[in-house]
């Protein structure tokens, strides 16, 4: 015989909860939409990641910063100052978000995070490579810059407009006795002074029209060249 | 007629009936899992005060979300996963102990630790030590030990419940046993 003040069993309490209509089963479509939304979010994050990585590469090519490793250790400080840090921050955030979202799935959480990270890295690399191969950013740039689309136009113009104190990509316009006139990739003209201390590639002979990159401090419109390298043609 | 010959429906079959709207059948699932959930929650939270409330919450949550259960999977890990989440929520709410945000164990691969075939004596000793030293273990070691030694789950099931790599389950069990032994011997001397 049940005692009057005996605590009801867990089963009784749970069923009472359910029967009293305080508790409702979530419908199947709720979970379906939840799964779809989650998948969309994951696709969005991966899309941002792939886009950001390919844009970072594009921006570095546009500004010529891509070339800095060829200067060896001398180019490193300039490279660090010239990296698109905002884009890199977005890449990092997207990468971490992708890892967190993917760990909802058994194929992801059953494996160490570094394996998942490598998978995301590979996916991003392949996706970015495809985007670069189809010149998607060049095409998009033409559209947003020509139409002066707000924000996007500025974003795509900025790599070319970026000014560096000691990194000067451009085209040789005029040759002189102790240097040459350089038309900067941004459009302005600089006088480059070549001294006996300037490091040139072995057998390097400069000609008018050559695309070059000059490393050296700038004072006004004069650059004291420390290093000069040939560059692949910059977009005009 | 011999009733014991009538095969009992599986947990998955009962869950499917509940999904179709047969609320009464949910009582059968509660009966089957009440003892397991109570045992697991009491040990994980090592505090009987709100263990009963947490167990009730587990079953209510499971009912609410029953349609998210895939009947092709096993019901038991799904149920334990809900219990794990409720226990973690309880720990966070009551700030019982700090829970690490980042799990370094799950970062790198570890050599796969085989599931040990502990003999019966070893299992008894570990269960005794666990019962006595539960509070002295961090949640990240306490939980896999409870799931393995008391709930008798396999590595893969524990991996699904805790959402950690299978190799990490082995690492945590090994480390947990070492720490448990140290704590036990510090308190009760060597056996």
Interface residues (C-beta under 8 A of the other chain):
Chain A: X9 X10 X11 X13 X14 X15 X17 X18 X19 X23 X24 X25 X26 X27 X28 X30 X31 X103 X106 X109 X110 X111 X112 X113 X114 X115
Chain B: X18 X19 X23 X26 X27 X30 X31 X34 X38 X52 X55 X56 X59 X60 X63 X64 X65 X66 X67 X68 X106 X107 X108 X109 X110 X156 X159 X160 X163 X164 X165 X166 X167 X168
